[in-house]
Amino acid sequence: MHEMTTAQLAALVDARLIGDPTVTVGPTVVIDSRLARPGSVFVALPGERVDGHDFAAAAVAGGAAAVLVGRELDLPVPQLLVADPAEGLARLARGLVDEAIAGGLVSVAVTGSSGKTSTKDLIAQVLAVAGETVAPVGSQNNEIGVPLTATRVDTGTRYLVSEFGARGLGHIRWLCQVVPPRIGVVLNVGQAHLGEFGSQAVIAQAKGELVKALLADGWAVLNAADPLVAAMAGRTAARLASFGAADGPGELRVWADSVELDELSRAGFDLHAAGLAEGVARVSLQVSGAHQVENALAAAAVGLLAGIDLAEVADALSRAEARSRWRMELTQRPDRVLVVNDAYNANPDSMAAALHSLAGLRRPAGRLLAILGDMLELGDTAAECHRRVGALAAELGIDHLIVIGDHAEDLAAGARVGGVGVSMAPDRTAALATAADWLRPDDAVLVKASRGLALETVAQALAEGRSTLEVRE
C-alpha cells in the first residue's frame, strides 16, 4: 500500500484510533510478526490454534508502526481497534483497491477447480509486459490471502491478479466484494471439494459467482471447452471472451493447435486469436504438462484484453516460469532421474493431468513411478475417485505405484486391475525408502497428494537424492 498516516488508515478501515494520528505507516501489511519491517501494519488475526494478538509485541519489535487489533493492547505504537481484524483487513483491501481502480488499476480474478495457481502465475507474467503487476505468492486464494495480496497495490500498480478459491456457495461472491474484478477468468468445473459442494452443478454455481459479479464494462473470460463453464455466459452482464475452442463465444476467441511436447513434457503450440485481436504466434512453454496449454490460453486472452500485442503475449508465455512451489516442479538429478513435485494439492482432475504429464516423460531406457496419496474433501465419491485414478495410472502405462493414506487400498485396487505393481507405504518415510530403492537412471517419478499428506517432503528428498527425510513423521 502507499504510505499514509494512522488517521487516514483508521478512516479507511473504519477503526477507532488509539494513539498518534500523524504516524506514517506502510508500505507493507503483515499477519506474521516475523515479517514485520519498519513502517509495517500488523493485523492481529485470531485463529483456532494461535491468536495474532499474542504476537503483536513481537511485530512491533520487528518495526511495525501500527497494529490492527480486536482488543486494546499495551503497546507503544498506534492501535486501530475494530470488532473483527479479518473484516478490518478486508475493508483495508477494498479501500486500497478502490483508490487504485480510480487511478487506472485493472483487477483480474481467476477461479476454477484446478489450475488456478499456475494460470495466475502465467497471467501475472504476461501482464508484467505492460506494467507493474501484483499477484499472490503461492495460492493465497481465501478470505485472508486475497485481501492480504491486495494490500500490496500502490499508486504505481497497473494490474492486480487475484486467485479466488471457494469451499461453498457465497465465498467467491464475498471475495468479489473485497477485490472487485474487471476481468474474471473461469478455467473449469471439476470435482475438487465435491464432498463440501455435493455436486458439480453446485460447484458450477459457486464458480459462476465470479462472472455474475462483473459489471457491464468488464470481461468474462470463459473456457469454451468446458460445457459447465461455457454455460456461464448467460450469468454475466459483462462482455464475453473465450479460450480453448476456435468456435467459442465472445468478442475475443483464443485457441491452440499444432501442440507438441518436448522430452520434459513442455508444450509448444500455435496460439490463435480472432475477434478483437487477430493472428497466430508460436509459443514454447517452460512449464511442464500438456494441461498448461489451457492455462496459457487463458493467460493469453487476459493479455490481449489488456491491449498487449499477440506477439508480445506469445513471447511472455514462452519466457514464463513456474513461480509457485510444489506444482509440477520438475528436477533432473545428476543420474537423469526426473522428479516431478506436484504435491501442493490434489483432486481427480489435477491427478489426471499430472499422470498424463508423467506418461509424457518416459524415456527409452527409463520407467515411470508415481507416489500417490489421498485426495481429500471428496465426500461419498472418494473411494470411487481413488480407484479411477489408480486405473488411469495403469491405462497410461505407469510402471509402478507407491500409495499412501486412508485411500491407499482404493488407489491400489484400481491400478492392480490394469496389472500395475503397487507398493503400500504406511508413512512418508516408507514411501521415500521404497522409491529411492526402486528408482534407477532415466526413470521419472511423480509425487502427488492433497496438501494434508505433506508429500512435498518426499519429493524434495528424492530431488536431492536422499533416501531419508529431514523432518519427523
The 8 nearest C-alpha neighbors of each residue, nearest first, counted from 0:
[[1, 153, 26, 151, 152, 150, 25, 27],
 [0, 2, 153, 26, 25, 3, 154, 152],
 [1, 3, 25, 26, 24, 0, 23, 4],
 [4, 2, 23, 24, 7, 1, 5, 8],
 [5, 3, 23, 7, 6, 21, 22, 24],
 [4, 6, 8, 20, 7, 22, 9, 21],
 [7, 5, 20, 9, 4, 8, 10, 21],
 [8, 6, 10, 4, 5, 9, 3, 11],
 [7, 9, 5, 11, 10, 6, 4, 12],
 [10, 8, 14, 6, 12, 11, 7, 13],
 [9, 11, 13, 7, 8, 12, 6, 14],
 [10, 12, 8, 9, 13, 94, 91, 7],
 [11, 13, 91, 90, 9, 14, 10, 87],
 [14, 12, 10, 9, 11, 15, 81, 87],
 [15, 13, 9, 81, 80, 79, 12, 16],
 [16, 14, 80, 79, 17, 9, 81, 13],
 [17, 15, 79, 78, 14, 9, 18, 80],
 [16, 18, 78, 77, 79, 15, 19, 80],
 [17, 19, 77, 16, 20, 78, 76, 75],
 [18, 20, 21, 77, 22, 17, 5, 76],
 [21, 19, 6, 5, 22, 18, 4, 16],
 [22, 20, 4, 19, 5, 23, 6, 3],
 [21, 23, 4, 5, 20, 19, 24, 64],
 [24, 22, 4, 3, 21, 5, 2, 25],
 [25, 23, 38, 2, 3, 64, 4, 39],
 [26, 24, 2, 27, 38, 39, 0, 1],
 [25, 27, 0, 2, 1, 39, 24, 38],
 [28, 26, 39, 25, 0, 40, 29, 151],
 [27, 29, 40, 39, 41, 150, 26, 25],
 [30, 28, 41, 31, 42, 40, 35, 27],
 [29, 31, 42, 41, 32, 43, 44, 28],
 [32, 30, 33, 29, 34, 35, 41, 58],
 [31, 33, 58, 35, 34, 57, 54, 30],
 [34, 32, 31, 35, 58, 61, 57, 36],
 [35, 33, 32, 31, 36, 29, 58, 61],
 [36, 34, 61, 32, 58, 63, 33, 39],
 [35, 37, 62, 39, 61, 63, 38, 34],
 [38, 36, 62, 63, 39, 64, 35, 61],
 [37, 39, 64, 24, 25, 63, 36, 62],
 [40, 38, 63, 27, 25, 36, 28, 64],
 [39, 41, 28, 65, 66, 63, 64, 29],
 [42, 40, 66, 29, 30, 28, 67, 39],
 [41, 43, 67, 30, 66, 44, 29, 68],
 [44, 42, 51, 52, 68, 67, 41, 84],
 [43, 45, 51, 84, 42, 85, 46, 50],
 [44, 46, 50, 51, 43, 49, 52, 47],
 [47, 45, 49, 50, 48, 44, 51, 43],
 [46, 48, 49, 45, 50, 44, 51, 52],
 [49, 47, 46, 50, 45, 51, 44, 53],
 [50, 48, 46, 47, 51, 45, 53, 44],
 [51, 49, 45, 46, 52, 53, 44, 48],
 [50, 52, 43, 44, 53, 54, 45, 49],
 [51, 53, 43, 55, 50, 54, 68, 44],
 [54, 52, 51, 50, 55, 56, 49, 43],
 [55, 53, 57, 51, 52, 56, 32, 58],
 [56, 54, 58, 52, 57, 53, 59, 51],
 [55, 57, 59, 58, 54, 60, 74, 53],
 [58, 56, 60, 54, 55, 59, 32, 61],
 [59, 57, 32, 61, 55, 60, 56, 35],
 [58, 60, 63, 56, 62, 61, 57, 55],
 [59, 61, 57, 58, 62, 56, 63, 35],
 [62, 60, 58, 59, 35, 36, 63, 57],
 [61, 63, 37, 36, 59, 60, 35, 64],
 [64, 62, 39, 59, 38, 58, 37, 35],
 [63, 65, 38, 39, 24, 76, 62, 40],
 [66, 64, 77, 40, 76, 63, 78, 41],
 [65, 67, 41, 78, 40, 42, 68, 79],
 [66, 68, 79, 42, 78, 41, 43, 80],
 [69, 67, 80, 43, 70, 84, 66, 79],
 [68, 70, 81, 82, 80, 83, 84, 71],
 [71, 69, 68, 80, 72, 81, 82, 52],
 [70, 72, 80, 68, 69, 73, 78, 17],
 [71, 73, 74, 70, 78, 52, 68, 55],
 [72, 74, 71, 75, 56, 76, 78, 55],
 [73, 75, 76, 72, 56, 77, 59, 78],
 [76, 74, 77, 73, 59, 18, 78, 65],
 [77, 75, 65, 74, 64, 78, 18, 66],
 [78, 76, 18, 65, 17, 19, 66, 79],
 [79, 77, 66, 17, 65, 16, 67, 80],
 [80, 78, 67, 16, 14, 15, 68, 66],
 [79, 81, 15, 68, 14, 69, 78, 67],
 [82, 80, 69, 14, 83, 84, 68, 87],
 [81, 83, 69, 84, 80, 70, 87, 86],
 [82, 84, 86, 85, 81, 69, 87, 68],
 [83, 85, 87, 86, 68, 69, 44, 88],
 [86, 84, 88, 87, 83, 44, 89, 143],
 [87, 85, 89, 83, 88, 84, 90, 82],
 [86, 88, 84, 90, 85, 89, 12, 91],
 [87, 89, 91, 85, 86, 90, 84, 92],
 [88, 90, 86, 92, 87, 91, 146, 177],
 [91, 89, 93, 87, 12, 92, 88, 94],
 [90, 92, 88, 94, 12, 89, 93, 11],
 [93, 91, 146, 89, 95, 150, 90, 94],
 [94, 92, 177, 90, 96, 91, 95, 178],
 [93, 95, 91, 97, 92, 96, 11, 90],
 [94, 96, 98, 92, 97, 93, 99, 91],
 [97, 95, 99, 93, 98, 94, 100, 92],
 [98, 96, 100, 94, 99, 95, 93, 101],
 [97, 99, 95, 101, 96, 100, 94, 102],
 [98, 100, 102, 96, 104, 101, 97, 95],
 [101, 99, 104, 103, 97, 102, 98, 96],
 [100, 102, 98, 99, 103, 97, 104, 96],
 [101, 103, 99, 100, 104, 98, 154, 97],
 [102, 104, 100, 101, 99, 105, 157, 156],
 [105, 103, 100, 157, 99, 158, 102, 106],
 [106, 104, 158, 157, 181, 159, 103, 107],
 [107, 105, 180, 159, 181, 158, 160, 104],
 [106, 108, 182, 160, 180, 183, 159, 181],
 [109, 107, 161, 183, 162, 160, 180, 184],
 [110, 108, 184, 162, 163, 183, 185, 115],
 [109, 111, 163, 185, 115, 162, 184, 164],
 [112, 110, 186, 187, 185, 113, 188, 115],
 [111, 113, 189, 188, 191, 187, 190, 114],
 [114, 112, 111, 115, 349, 348, 187, 189],
 [113, 115, 117, 116, 118, 294, 111, 112],
 [116, 114, 118, 117, 113, 110, 119, 111],
 [115, 117, 119, 118, 114, 138, 120, 137],
 [118, 116, 120, 114, 119, 115, 121, 294],
 [119, 117, 294, 121, 115, 120, 116, 114],
 [118, 120, 116, 122, 121, 117, 115, 123],
 [119, 121, 117, 123, 118, 122, 116, 322],
 [122, 120, 118, 124, 123, 119, 298, 125],
 [123, 121, 298, 119, 125, 124, 120, 118],
 [122, 124, 126, 120, 121, 125, 127, 119],
 [123, 125, 127, 121, 122, 126, 319, 120],
 [124, 126, 122, 315, 127, 123, 128, 312],
 [127, 125, 128, 123, 129, 124, 302, 122],
 [126, 128, 130, 124, 129, 125, 132, 131],
 [129, 127, 126, 125, 130, 124, 315, 311],
 [130, 128, 127, 126, 307, 131, 125, 305],
 [129, 131, 127, 157, 128, 132, 126, 158],
 [132, 130, 156, 157, 127, 158, 155, 133],
 [131, 133, 158, 127, 159, 156, 157, 130],
 [132, 134, 159, 160, 158, 152, 151, 131],
 [135, 133, 160, 159, 161, 123, 132, 136],
 [136, 134, 148, 137, 139, 138, 161, 133],
 [135, 137, 138, 134, 323, 139, 322, 148],
 [138, 136, 323, 135, 139, 116, 324, 322],
 [137, 139, 140, 116, 136, 135, 162, 323],
 [140, 138, 144, 141, 145, 135, 137, 136],
 [141, 139, 163, 162, 164, 138, 145, 144],
 [142, 140, 144, 143, 145, 164, 139, 163],
 [141, 143, 144, 145, 174, 146, 140, 89],
 [144, 142, 141, 145, 146, 147, 85, 139],
 [143, 145, 139, 147, 141, 140, 146, 142],
 [144, 146, 148, 140, 147, 143, 141, 139],
 [147, 145, 149, 92, 148, 89, 144, 143],
 [148, 146, 144, 150, 149, 145, 143, 92],
 [147, 149, 145, 146, 150, 135, 151, 144],
 [148, 150, 146, 151, 147, 92, 152, 145],
 [151, 149, 92, 0, 147, 148, 152, 146],
 [150, 152, 0, 149, 148, 153, 133, 27],
 [153, 151, 0, 150, 156, 149, 133, 154],
 [152, 154, 0, 1, 155, 156, 151, 99],
 [153, 155, 156, 99, 1, 152, 102, 0],
 [156, 154, 153, 157, 131, 152, 130, 99],
 [157, 155, 131, 153, 152, 154, 158, 132],
 [156, 158, 104, 131, 130, 132, 105, 155],
 [159, 157, 132, 105, 104, 156, 106, 133],
 [158, 160, 106, 133, 132, 107, 134, 105],
 [159, 161, 107, 134, 108, 106, 133, 123],
 [162, 160, 108, 107, 134, 109, 163, 159],
 [161, 163, 109, 140, 108, 110, 115, 164],
 [164, 162, 140, 110, 109, 161, 171, 108],
 [165, 163, 140, 141, 110, 162, 171, 166],
 [166, 164, 170, 167, 171, 163, 205, 141],
 [167, 165, 195, 192, 170, 164, 196, 168],
 [166, 168, 165, 170, 196, 169, 205, 195],
 [167, 169, 205, 170, 166, 165, 171, 204],
 [168, 170, 172, 171, 173, 167, 205, 208],
 [171, 169, 173, 165, 172, 168, 167, 174],
 [170, 172, 174, 173, 169, 208, 165, 175],
 [171, 173, 169, 175, 208, 170, 174, 209],
 [174, 172, 176, 170, 171, 175, 169, 177],
 [173, 175, 171, 177, 176, 172, 178, 170],
 [176, 174, 179, 172, 178, 173, 177, 171],
 [175, 177, 173, 174, 179, 178, 172, 93],
 [176, 178, 174, 93, 175, 89, 179, 173],
 [177, 179, 175, 176, 93, 174, 180, 96],
 [178, 180, 175, 176, 177, 181, 106, 174],
 [181, 179, 106, 107, 182, 108, 183, 178],
 [180, 182, 217, 106, 107, 218, 105, 213],
 [183, 181, 218, 107, 180, 217, 219, 108],
 [182, 184, 108, 219, 107, 220, 210, 109],
 [185, 183, 220, 109, 221, 108, 219, 110],
 [186, 184, 110, 221, 111, 187, 109, 220],
 [187, 185, 111, 222, 110, 184, 221, 188],
 [188, 186, 111, 112, 185, 228, 225, 189],
 [187, 189, 112, 203, 111, 227, 202, 228],
 [190, 188, 112, 191, 187, 348, 199, 113],
 [189, 191, 193, 192, 347, 199, 346, 112],
 [190, 192, 346, 193, 112, 189, 377, 347],
 [193, 191, 376, 194, 195, 377, 190, 196],
 [194, 192, 377, 196, 190, 191, 195, 197],
 [378, 193, 195, 377, 376, 192, 197, 196],
 [194, 196, 192, 193, 197, 376, 166, 167],
 [197, 195, 193, 194, 198, 201, 167, 202],
 [196, 198, 193, 194, 195, 201, 199, 378],
 [199, 197, 200, 201, 196, 193, 202, 194],
 [200, 198, 202, 201, 203, 190, 189, 188],
 [199, 201, 203, 198, 202, 204, 227, 197],
 [200, 202, 204, 203, 199, 198, 196, 205],
 [203, 201, 199, 205, 204, 200, 196, 206],
 [204, 202, 200, 206, 201, 205, 188, 207],
 [203, 205, 201, 207, 202, 206, 200, 208],
 [206, 204, 168, 202, 207, 203, 208, 201],
 [205, 207, 203, 208, 204, 209, 202, 111],
 [208, 206, 204, 209, 205, 210, 203, 231],
 [207, 209, 211, 206, 172, 205, 210, 171],
 [208, 210, 207, 212, 211, 206, 171, 183],
 [211, 209, 235, 213, 212, 207, 208, 219],
 [210, 212, 235, 208, 209, 234, 213, 207],
 [211, 213, 210, 209, 208, 214, 175, 172],
 [214, 212, 210, 211, 217, 237, 181, 180],
 [213, 215, 217, 216, 237, 236, 212, 181],
 [214, 216, 237, 236, 217, 238, 213, 218],
 [217, 215, 214, 237, 238, 218, 181, 213],
 [218, 216, 181, 237, 214, 215, 182, 213],
 [219, 217, 182, 238, 237, 239, 220, 183],
 [218, 220, 183, 239, 210, 237, 182, 240],
 [221, 219, 184, 240, 241, 183, 218, 239],
 [222, 220, 241, 185, 223, 229, 184, 228],
 [223, 221, 242, 224, 186, 225, 241, 243],
 [222, 224, 229, 247, 243, 225, 242, 244],
 [223, 225, 222, 243, 244, 226, 229, 242],
 [224, 226, 228, 223, 227, 222, 229, 187],
 [227, 225, 229, 228, 230, 224, 223, 222],
 [226, 228, 230, 225, 229, 203, 188, 231],
 [229, 227, 225, 230, 231, 226, 222, 187],
 [228, 230, 226, 223, 231, 227, 221, 232],
 [231, 229, 232, 228, 227, 226, 233, 234],
 [230, 232, 234, 233, 229, 228, 207, 227],
 [233, 231, 230, 234, 229, 235, 239, 221],
 [232, 234, 231, 235, 230, 236, 229, 211],
 [235, 233, 231, 211, 232, 210, 236, 207],
 [236, 234, 211, 210, 237, 233, 232, 213],
 [235, 237, 215, 214, 238, 213, 234, 211],
 [238, 236, 215, 217, 218, 235, 214, 213],
 [237, 239, 218, 219, 217, 215, 236, 216],
 [240, 238, 249, 219, 218, 250, 220, 237],
 [239, 241, 249, 251, 220, 250, 252, 219],
 [242, 240, 221, 252, 220, 222, 223, 247],
 [243, 241, 253, 222, 254, 252, 223, 244],
 [242, 244, 254, 224, 223, 222, 253, 293],
 [245, 243, 247, 254, 246, 223, 242, 224],
 [244, 246, 247, 254, 252, 253, 243, 242],
 [245, 247, 244, 248, 252, 223, 243, 254],
 [248, 246, 223, 244, 245, 241, 252, 249],
 [249, 247, 241, 240, 246, 239, 252, 223],
 [250, 248, 239, 240, 251, 241, 252, 247],
 [249, 251, 274, 240, 239, 275, 252, 248],
 [250, 252, 240, 274, 275, 249, 273, 241],
 [253, 251, 241, 273, 272, 242, 240, 247],
 [252, 254, 242, 272, 271, 300, 241, 243],
 [253, 255, 243, 244, 271, 242, 245, 270],
 [256, 254, 270, 269, 271, 268, 243, 257],
 [255, 257, 258, 269, 268, 254, 270, 271],
 [256, 258, 268, 269, 259, 255, 267, 270],
 [259, 257, 268, 256, 267, 266, 260, 269],
 [258, 260, 267, 266, 268, 257, 261, 265],
 [261, 259, 266, 264, 265, 267, 262, 258],
 [260, 262, 264, 263, 265, 266, 259, 267],
 [261, 263, 264, 360, 260, 359, 265, 362],
 [262, 264, 261, 265, 360, 287, 260, 359],
 [265, 263, 260, 261, 287, 288, 262, 359],
 [266, 264, 287, 260, 261, 263, 284, 286],
 [267, 265, 260, 284, 259, 289, 283, 264],
 [266, 268, 283, 259, 282, 258, 284, 260],
 [269, 267, 258, 257, 282, 281, 256, 255],
 [268, 270, 281, 256, 255, 280, 257, 282],
 [271, 269, 255, 280, 279, 281, 254, 268],
 [272, 270, 279, 254, 253, 278, 255, 269],
 [273, 271, 253, 277, 278, 252, 276, 279],
 [272, 274, 277, 252, 276, 251, 275, 253],
 [275, 273, 251, 276, 250, 277, 252, 272],
 [274, 276, 251, 250, 273, 277, 304, 272],
 [277, 275, 274, 273, 272, 251, 303, 278],
 [278, 276, 273, 272, 274, 275, 279, 271],
 [277, 279, 272, 271, 273, 280, 276, 309],
 [278, 280, 271, 270, 272, 269, 281, 277],
 [281, 279, 270, 269, 310, 313, 282, 271],
 [280, 282, 269, 268, 270, 313, 283, 279],
 [283, 281, 313, 268, 317, 267, 269, 284],
 [284, 282, 267, 317, 266, 268, 285, 281],
 [283, 285, 317, 266, 286, 265, 267, 282],
 [284, 286, 320, 265, 317, 319, 287, 283],
 [287, 285, 284, 265, 321, 320, 288, 291],
 [288, 286, 265, 264, 327, 263, 285, 291],
 [287, 289, 356, 290, 264, 291, 265, 286],
 [288, 290, 291, 292, 266, 356, 264, 265],
 [291, 289, 288, 292, 293, 352, 294, 356],
 [290, 292, 294, 289, 293, 288, 295, 287],
 [293, 291, 295, 290, 294, 289, 296, 266],
 [292, 294, 296, 295, 291, 290, 297, 243],
 [295, 293, 291, 118, 297, 292, 296, 298],
 [294, 296, 298, 292, 293, 297, 291, 299],
 [297, 295, 299, 293, 298, 294, 242, 292],
 [296, 298, 300, 294, 295, 299, 242, 293],
 [299, 297, 122, 295, 301, 296, 300, 121],
 [298, 300, 296, 302, 297, 301, 295, 312],
 [301, 299, 303, 297, 298, 302, 304, 296],
 [302, 300, 304, 298, 299, 303, 305, 297],
 [303, 301, 305, 299, 304, 300, 307, 126],
 [302, 304, 307, 306, 300, 305, 301, 299],
 [305, 303, 301, 306, 302, 300, 307, 275],
 [304, 306, 302, 303, 307, 301, 126, 129],
 [307, 305, 303, 304, 308, 302, 129, 301],
 [306, 308, 303, 302, 305, 312, 309, 311],
 [307, 309, 311, 310, 312, 306, 303, 302],
 [310, 308, 312, 311, 313, 307, 303, 280],
 [309, 311, 313, 312, 308, 280, 314, 279],
 [312, 310, 314, 308, 309, 313, 315, 307],
 [311, 313, 309, 315, 310, 314, 125, 299],
 [314, 312, 310, 316, 282, 311, 315, 317],
 [313, 315, 311, 317, 312, 316, 310, 318],
 [314, 316, 312, 318, 125, 317, 313, 319],
 [317, 315, 319, 313, 318, 314, 312, 284],
 [316, 318, 284, 283, 314, 315, 282, 319],
 [317, 319, 315, 316, 314, 320, 285, 284],
 [320, 318, 316, 317, 315, 124, 121, 285],
 [319, 321, 322, 285, 286, 318, 121, 120],
 [322, 320, 323, 286, 319, 120, 117, 328],
 [321, 323, 320, 120, 324, 137, 136, 117],
 [324, 322, 137, 321, 326, 136, 325, 116],
 [323, 325, 326, 322, 328, 137, 343, 321],
 [324, 326, 341, 343, 340, 342, 328, 327],
 [325, 327, 341, 328, 324, 343, 340, 323],
 [326, 328, 341, 340, 339, 329, 325, 287],
 [329, 327, 340, 326, 339, 325, 341, 330],
 [328, 330, 339, 338, 327, 340, 331, 337],
 [329, 331, 338, 337, 462, 332, 339, 328],
 [332, 330, 337, 335, 336, 338, 333, 329],
 [331, 333, 335, 334, 336, 330, 337, 462],
 [332, 334, 335, 331, 336, 440, 464, 337],
 [333, 335, 440, 332, 336, 441, 439, 331],
 [336, 334, 441, 332, 333, 440, 331, 337],
 [335, 337, 441, 442, 332, 440, 334, 443],
 [338, 336, 443, 331, 330, 335, 444, 442],
 [337, 339, 444, 330, 329, 462, 443, 445],
 [340, 338, 329, 445, 328, 327, 341, 444],
 [339, 341, 328, 325, 446, 458, 327, 342],
 [342, 340, 326, 327, 325, 447, 343, 446],
 [341, 343, 447, 455, 325, 448, 340, 344],
 [342, 344, 325, 450, 341, 326, 449, 455],
 [345, 343, 449, 450, 342, 448, 346, 447],
 [344, 346, 449, 448, 374, 349, 350, 447],
 [345, 347, 191, 374, 349, 348, 350, 190],
 [348, 346, 350, 349, 351, 190, 384, 345],
 [349, 347, 351, 350, 346, 189, 352, 190],
 [348, 350, 352, 351, 346, 347, 345, 353],
 [351, 349, 347, 353, 348, 352, 346, 345],
 [350, 352, 354, 348, 349, 353, 355, 347],
 [353, 351, 349, 355, 350, 354, 290, 356],
 [352, 354, 356, 350, 355, 351, 349, 357],
 [355, 353, 357, 351, 356, 352, 350, 358],
 [354, 356, 358, 352, 353, 357, 351, 359],
 [355, 357, 288, 353, 359, 354, 358, 352],
 [358, 356, 354, 360, 359, 355, 353, 445],
 [357, 359, 355, 356, 360, 361, 354, 395],
 [360, 358, 356, 357, 264, 361, 355, 262],
 [361, 359, 357, 358, 263, 264, 262, 362],
 [360, 362, 359, 358, 365, 366, 367, 363],
 [361, 363, 365, 364, 360, 441, 366, 442],
 [364, 362, 365, 361, 441, 366, 442, 360],
 [363, 365, 362, 441, 366, 442, 440, 361],
 [364, 366, 442, 441, 362, 363, 361, 367],
 [365, 367, 442, 398, 443, 361, 368, 364],
 [366, 368, 443, 397, 398, 442, 444, 361],
 [367, 369, 444, 399, 400, 398, 443, 397],
 [370, 368, 445, 400, 444, 371, 446, 401],
 [369, 371, 401, 446, 402, 400, 445, 447],
 [372, 370, 402, 447, 448, 369, 446, 401],
 [373, 371, 448, 403, 404, 402, 447, 374],
 [372, 374, 448, 404, 406, 375, 449, 405],
 [373, 375, 449, 346, 345, 448, 372, 376],
 [374, 376, 377, 373, 449, 346, 192, 345],
 [377, 375, 192, 194, 378, 193, 195, 374],
 [378, 376, 194, 193, 381, 192, 375, 380],
 [194, 379, 377, 380, 376, 381, 193, 195],
 [378, 380, 381, 377, 194, 382, 383, 193],
 [379, 381, 378, 383, 377, 382, 384, 194],
 [382, 380, 377, 384, 379, 383, 378, 385],
 [381, 383, 385, 384, 380, 409, 386, 406],
 [382, 384, 386, 385, 381, 380, 387, 409],
 [385, 383, 381, 387, 386, 382, 380, 388],
 [384, 386, 410, 388, 382, 387, 383, 409],
 [385, 387, 413, 410, 409, 383, 389, 388],
 [388, 386, 390, 384, 385, 389, 413, 391],
 [387, 389, 391, 385, 390, 386, 392, 384],
 [388, 390, 414, 413, 410, 386, 392, 387],
 [389, 391, 413, 414, 387, 393, 388, 392],
 [392, 390, 394, 388, 393, 389, 387, 395],
 [393, 391, 389, 395, 397, 390, 394, 388],
 [394, 392, 417, 390, 396, 391, 414, 395],
 [393, 395, 391, 392, 396, 390, 417, 397],
 [396, 394, 392, 393, 397, 391, 358, 355],
 [395, 397, 393, 394, 398, 392, 358, 367],
 [398, 396, 367, 392, 393, 395, 399, 368],
 [399, 397, 367, 368, 396, 419, 366, 420],
 [398, 400, 420, 368, 421, 397, 419, 369],
 [401, 399, 421, 369, 368, 370, 402, 422],
 [400, 402, 370, 422, 421, 423, 369, 371],
 [403, 401, 371, 407, 423, 372, 370, 424],
 [402, 404, 372, 407, 424, 425, 423, 371],
 [405, 403, 407, 406, 372, 373, 402, 425],
 [404, 406, 407, 373, 403, 408, 372, 409],
 [407, 405, 409, 408, 404, 373, 410, 382],
 [406, 408, 403, 402, 410, 404, 409, 405],
 [407, 409, 411, 406, 410, 412, 405, 402],
 [410, 408, 386, 412, 406, 411, 407, 385],
 [411, 409, 389, 386, 385, 407, 413, 408],
 [410, 412, 408, 414, 409, 413, 415, 407],
 [413, 411, 409, 415, 414, 410, 408, 386],
 [414, 412, 386, 389, 390, 410, 411, 416],
 [413, 415, 389, 390, 411, 393, 417, 419],
 [416, 414, 418, 419, 417, 412, 413, 411],
 [415, 417, 414, 418, 413, 412, 390, 419],
 [416, 418, 393, 415, 414, 419, 390, 394],
 [419, 417, 415, 416, 420, 414, 393, 398],
 [420, 418, 415, 414, 417, 393, 399, 398],
 [419, 421, 399, 400, 418, 415, 398, 422],
 [422, 420, 400, 401, 399, 411, 419, 423],
 [421, 423, 401, 400, 424, 402, 420, 399],
 [424, 422, 402, 401, 403, 421, 425, 407],
 [423, 425, 430, 403, 429, 426, 402, 422],
 [426, 424, 403, 429, 423, 427, 404, 430],
 [427, 425, 429, 424, 428, 430, 403, 472],
 [428, 426, 430, 429, 431, 457, 454, 472],
 [429, 427, 431, 430, 426, 432, 468, 467],
 [428, 430, 432, 431, 427, 424, 426, 433],
 [431, 429, 427, 424, 433, 428, 432, 434],
 [432, 430, 434, 428, 429, 433, 457, 435],
 [431, 433, 429, 435, 466, 434, 430, 436],
 [434, 432, 436, 430, 431, 435, 429, 437],
 [435, 433, 437, 431, 436, 432, 438, 430],
 [436, 434, 432, 466, 437, 433, 438, 431],
 [435, 437, 433, 434, 438, 432, 466, 439],
 [438, 436, 434, 435, 433, 439, 368, 432],
 [439, 437, 435, 436, 434, 442, 440, 336],
 [438, 440, 442, 441, 437, 336, 365, 334],
 [441, 439, 334, 336, 335, 442, 438, 365],
 [442, 440, 365, 336, 335, 364, 439, 443],
 [443, 441, 365, 366, 336, 440, 367, 439],
 [444, 442, 337, 367, 336, 338, 368, 366],
 [443, 445, 368, 338, 369, 367, 339, 337],
 [446, 444, 339, 369, 370, 338, 340, 368],
 [447, 445, 370, 340, 342, 341, 458, 369],
 [446, 448, 342, 341, 371, 370, 372, 445],
 [449, 447, 372, 345, 373, 342, 371, 344],
 [448, 450, 344, 345, 374, 451, 373, 375],
 [449, 451, 344, 343, 452, 453, 448, 342],
 [450, 452, 449, 453, 448, 375, 344, 454],
 [451, 453, 450, 454, 449, 448, 372, 373],
 [454, 452, 455, 450, 451, 456, 342, 449],
 [455, 453, 456, 457, 452, 342, 458, 448],
 [454, 456, 458, 342, 457, 453, 459, 340],
 [457, 455, 459, 454, 458, 460, 453, 468],
 [458, 456, 454, 460, 455, 459, 431, 461],
 [457, 459, 455, 461, 340, 460, 456, 446],
 [460, 458, 462, 456, 461, 457, 455, 463],
 [459, 461, 465, 463, 457, 458, 462, 464],
 [460, 462, 464, 458, 463, 459, 465, 457],
 [463, 461, 459, 460, 464, 338, 458, 330],
 [464, 462, 460, 461, 465, 459, 332, 458],
 [463, 465, 461, 462, 460, 466, 332, 435],
 [464, 466, 460, 463, 461, 467, 435, 468],
 [467, 465, 432, 435, 431, 464, 460, 461],
 [466, 468, 465, 469, 428, 432, 431, 460],
 [469, 467, 470, 460, 428, 466, 456, 457],
 [468, 470, 467, 471, 460, 456, 465, 472],
 [471, 469, 468, 472, 456, 467, 428, 457],
 [472, 470, 469, 468, 428, 427, 456, 467],
 [471, 470, 427, 428, 426, 468, 469, 453]]
